[in-house]
């Protein structure tokens, strides 16, 4: 029976890679990667900075048809050609159903997406093909809102059911309270048939229940339980004994 999820598996075409010493194939996680099976609802990529999680997420997004700098599949702008070639070396297994819509969010380039929306809405009326694009984002310029407000406007107004959403470190824009609001909205959208793939450092966001968590490290890419992630364990230790941990961290170096 065909799966109803949109993206099922990500496989590295290892036989097509000429040299694993070149970036991004030299990254330990990518070098030791074969394939992963995505969760039908929510999949997380986690790992240290430089582990390759955002690089892999970007490759999945580009292979799925999204603009490397983010946005929906209708966006084709480019401010800087800086994405890796990894997307050319992965194969996506897809379900029989296509997503009704989708969005690739990159926290680092969401400003460029907002600028593109504004530019498209500022073209002469005779060149427009419909109502202002910003109407789909809540009607207020994303540049006139804080980073967190603009992302929540995207999440609440632009995102809908039966769609594919690929998010790169969304917590960069969100306070802890808004991260919880994001979880609630994600849950609503999952209930409406949407699929999420998210790269994150946030122990709040990755706490979403019944999700697959993939850790990228020197051993490759492996699944883990939420409570076994370093993010959860360090956060828990700090919250349970923040005074002791700070005393240890900030203790002056002994005189030699």
C-alpha positions in Angstrom: 0.0 0.0 0.0 1.3 3.4 -0.9 2.2 5.7 1.9 0.1 8.9 2.4 3.1 10.9 3.7 4.7 13.2 1.2 8.4 12.5 1.8 9.2 8.9 2.9 13.0 8.4 2.7 16.2 10.4 2.0 19.0 8.3 0.5 22.6 9.5 -0.4 23.7 8.4 -3.8 27.1 7.4 -2.6 28.2 5.8 -5.9 27.8 9.2 -7.6 30.2 11.0 -5.2 33.7 11.2 -6.6 35.6 12.5 -3.6 34.4 12.4 0.1 37.1 14.8 1.1 35.2 17.7 -0.6 32.6 19.7 1.3 29.9 18.8 2.2 30.7 15.2 1.8 33.7 15.5 4.2 31.3 16.2 7.1 31.3 13.1 9.3 27.6 12.8 9.4 27.3 13.0 5.6 30.4 10.8 5.0 28.8 8.0 7.1 25.3 8.5 5.9 23.3 6.0 3.8 19.6 6.6 4.1 17.0 7.7 6.7 13.3 7.0 6.8 11.3 10.1 7.6 8.4 10.2 10.1 5.0 10.7 8.4 4.3 13.7 10.6 7.4 15.3 12.3 11.1 14.6 11.8 13.9 16.4 13.7 17.5 16.8 12.7 19.7 17.7 15.7 23.4 18.1 16.3 26.2 20.5 17.1 26.9 23.5 15.0 28.8 22.4 11.9 27.5 18.8 12.1 25.6 19.2 8.8 22.0 19.3 9.9 21.2 22.5 8.2 23.1 21.4 5.1 21.1 18.2 4.9 17.9 20.0 5.5 18.7 22.4 2.7 19.5 19.6 0.4 16.1 17.9 1.2 14.3 21.2 0.6 16.0 21.9 -2.8 15.5 18.3 -3.9 11.9 18.7 -3.0 11.6 21.7 -5.3 12.0 24.7 -2.9 14.2 27.8 -3.5 17.5 27.4 -1.6 17.0 30.7 0.2 13.5 29.7 1.4 9.9 30.5 0.7 7.3 28.5 -1.2 7.9 26.7 -4.4 6.8 29.8 -6.3 9.8 31.8 -5.0 12.8 31.8 -7.4 14.8 34.8 -6.2 18.5 34.6 -5.3 20.6 37.1 -3.3 23.7 34.8 -2.9 24.4 31.4 -4.5 25.8 29.8 -1.3 23.9 26.5 -1.1 25.8 23.2 -1.3 25.7 20.7 -4.1 24.4 18.0 -1.7 20.9 18.2 -3.2 22.2 16.7 -6.4 23.4 13.6 -4.6 20.3 12.6 -2.6 17.3 10.8 -3.7 13.9 11.4 -2.2 11.3 8.7 -2.0 7.9 10.2 -2.2 4.4 9.1 -1.3 1.6 8.8 -3.9 0.0 12.0 -2.7 1.5 15.4 -3.4 1.4 18.2 -0.8 -1.2 20.9 -1.5 1.3 23.5 -0.5 4.6 23.9 1.4 7.3 26.3 2.7 11.0 26.2 3.4 11.9 28.4 6.3 15.5 29.5 6.8 15.9 31.8 9.8 19.0 33.3 8.3 17.3 34.3 5.1 13.7 35.0 6.1 14.5 38.7 5.8 15.2 38.1 2.1 11.8 36.2 1.7 10.0 39.2 3.3 11.8 41.6 0.9 10.8 39.5 -2.1 7.2 39.5 -1.0 7.3 43.2 -0.7 8.9 43.6 -4.1 6.3 41.4 -5.8 3.5 43.3 -4.2 5.0 46.6 -5.4 4.9 45.8 -9.1 2.4 47.9 -11.2 -1.2 46.8 -10.9 -1.4 45.8 -14.6 1.4 43.3 -13.9 -0.2 41.7 -10.9 -2.0 38.3 -11.2 -4.1 38.4 -8.1 -4.5 40.0 -4.6 -1.4 41.2 -2.7 0.8 38.2 -1.6 1.1 39.7 1.9 -2.6 39.0 2.4 -1.6 35.3 2.8 0.8 36.3 5.6 -1.7 38.3 7.7 -1.9 41.5 5.7 0.9 43.4 7.5 4.4 43.8 6.1 6.7 41.3 7.6 9.4 44.0 7.7 7.1 46.0 10.1 7.1 43.2 12.6 9.8 41.7 14.8 11.4 38.5 13.7 9.3 36.5 16.1 6.1 38.3 15.1 6.7 37.8 11.4 7.4 34.1 11.9 4.2 33.6 13.9 2.3 35.5 11.2 3.7 33.0 8.7 2.9 30.0 10.9 -0.7 31.2 11.7 -1.7 32.6 8.3 0.4 31.1 5.5 0.7 27.5 6.7 -2.2 25.2 6.1 -3.1 21.5 6.1 -2.0 18.7 3.7 1.3 20.5 3.1 5.0 20.0 3.5 7.0 22.3 5.8 10.8 22.3 6.1 12.1 24.5 8.9 15.7 25.4 9.7 16.2 26.5 13.3 12.8 28.2 13.8 13.7 28.9 17.5 16.1 31.6 16.4 13.0 33.9 16.1 11.0 32.7 19.0 10.8 33.2 22.8 10.2 30.0 24.9 6.5 31.0 25.1 6.3 31.3 21.3 8.1 28.0 20.8 5.2 26.4 22.8 2.7 28.3 20.6 4.6 26.9 17.6 4.2 23.4 18.9 0.5 23.9 19.3 0.2 25.2 15.7 2.3 22.3 14.4 0.0 19.9 16.1 -3.0 21.5 14.5 -1.4 21.2 11.1 -0.3 17.6 11.6 -3.9 16.8 12.5 -4.8 18.4 9.1 -2.4 16.1 7.3 0.8 18.2 7.1 4.4 16.9 7.4 7.2 18.7 9.1 11.0 18.3 8.8 12.8 20.5 11.2 16.5 21.2 12.1 16.6 22.6 15.7 18.6 23.1 18.8 15.6 23.7 20.9 14.7 21.1 23.6 11.2 22.7 23.7 10.5 22.2 20.0 12.1 18.7 19.7 9.8 17.6 22.6 6.9 17.2 20.1 5.5 13.7 20.9 5.8 10.7 18.6 8.4 12.4 16.3 11.5 10.9 14.9 14.8 12.5 16.1 17.9 12.0 14.0 21.2 13.0 15.6 24.0 14.0 13.2 27.5 13.4 14.6 30.8 11.8 13.8 29.2 8.4 13.6 26.7 9.4 11.0 23.0 9.9 11.4 21.1 7.8 13.9 17.7 8.0 15.7 17.5 8.7 19.4 14.9 9.2 22.1 14.1 12.8 23.2 15.4 12.3 26.7 18.7 10.9 25.3 19.5 14.0 23.4 22.3 16.2 24.7 20.0 19.2 24.4 17.5 17.6 26.8 20.1 16.3 29.2 22.1 19.5 29.5 19.0 21.7 29.9 17.6 19.4 32.6 20.9 19.4 34.5 21.1 23.2 34.3 17.5 23.7 35.4 17.9 21.3 38.3 21.2 22.8 39.5 21.8 26.0 37.7 23.7 27.5 40.7 26.1 24.6 41.0 26.8 24.5 37.2 27.4 28.3 37.1 29.7 28.1 40.0 31.7 25.4 38.3 31.7 27.2 34.9 32.6 30.6 36.3 35.1 29.6 38.9 38.3 31.5 38.5 41.3 29.6 37.1 43.7 28.7 40.0 47.0 30.6 40.2 49.9 28.5 39.1 
